[in-house]
Amino acid sequence: MLDVATARARILENLLPCGQETVALSAACGRILAQDVHARRANPPVCVSAMDGYAVRAADTRPGAVLQIIDEAPAGRPSARTVAAGECIRLFTGSQIPAGADAIIIQENTQRAGQQITLTQAATAGQFIRRQGQDFAQGAVLLSAGSRLGPRDIGLAAAGGLVWLPVFRRPRVGILATGDEILLPGDTAPPDGIFNSASFMLAALLGQNGADSIVLPVARDNATSLSNAFAHTRDLDMLITIGGASVGAYDLVRPTLEKAGLVQNFWKIAMRPGKPLMSGTLHGMPVLGLPGNPVAALVCSLVFVLPALHKLMGIAVADTMQTQSALLGADVPENDQRQDFLRATLQTTQEGQLVATPFGPQDSAQLNILSKSQALIIRPPHDPAQKAGTACQIMPLP
């Protein structure tokens, strides 16, 4: 059996981002930028006032000085006049700085009488002026390729005059649950029927992370049903199967995929939950076969599927799993040869220390415990028994 780190590396090593597409600025939030984008013009595009006040020559300003108001220029309506000695122009926040002026006197530092103002303070050159390109220059790189675009990025792109953005296409990920006992939620269930929780849980996880998730019809435990299902996956960027990949007489996913052309990367890993994980490619499409138990399917998705999805999306993926430190909130027994992922709750002590307390039951079919968990405690293979208060590594749950 492969160790988790090797399995993860082998899944990721040959994955490439999906193709690019261009989307409207209004539809780009959450997408991954495929190319650097440059400002179409500077911001601000001209020198503008940062405050309401008067455009003046700094050399004319001193307490008690009287200046003649020769014009008024609201934002968007620049003045054609030139400020000469002893003159000023009334401006507002965002107004273009008129020729001849090199400072702004804010209105609070003046006393106005008709078309004249008396200054109560002097001004320095450049005071309260936003210089052309102060935020960014024309042609500057505003956003770099590989960035996940958020609301602030959309605002920046809009300020740079961009209407369309080049992004990586959302990966189309098919999710195929298998098993004669699997039913859609809401179906009339026989006594031994199981509602298909794993497919919808994974679709939510992958959709939350930027994929177009497609829950495929359940495939039954026979070669014909599985073959028919695999024949309708050619337009996908990745296929996730759930169940049917272990060693039982009705675990037919792997042999049926092999007949359809699967090139197997590996099968089985030293991990709990998740031992029967399968990886390969079907006509160039990445395929990951997850265990049928829903908890195991989710843990494998966090450890393997999400990094694979991120690579398909054009996001840089770290070589190792991203974890953080905590303290154990309870004793744990000696571990065996498999890397263990224990569901746990999180608490923070008064000193700010994170404490992860594992649940007693760790059965991989217990979704109620998974829903109450906030993290997975990661235990190395052959880890000796540990006492509460010992340092550990955790993976927060989304």
Buried (B, 14 or more C-beta within 10 A) or exposed (E): BBBBEEBBBBBBEEBEBBEBEEBEBEEBEBBBBBBEBBBBBBBBEEBBBBBBBBBBBBEBBEEEBEBEBBBEBEEEEBBEBEBEEEBBBBBBBBBBBBBBBBBBBBBEBBEEEEEEBEBEBBBEEEBBBBEBBBBBEBEEEBBEBBBBBEEEBBEBBEBBBBEEBBBBBBBBBBBBBBBBBBBBEEEEEEEEEBBBBBBBBBBEBBEEBBBBBBBBEBBBBBEEBBBEBBEEBEEBBBBBBBBBBBEEEBBBBBEBBEEBEBEBBBBBBBBBBBBBBBBBBBEEBBBBBBBBBBBBBBBBBBBBBBBBBBBBBBBEBEEEBEBEEBBBBBEBEEBEEBBBBBBBBBBEEEEEEBBBBBBEEBEBBBBEBBEEBBBBBBBEBEBEEBEEEEEBBBBBBE
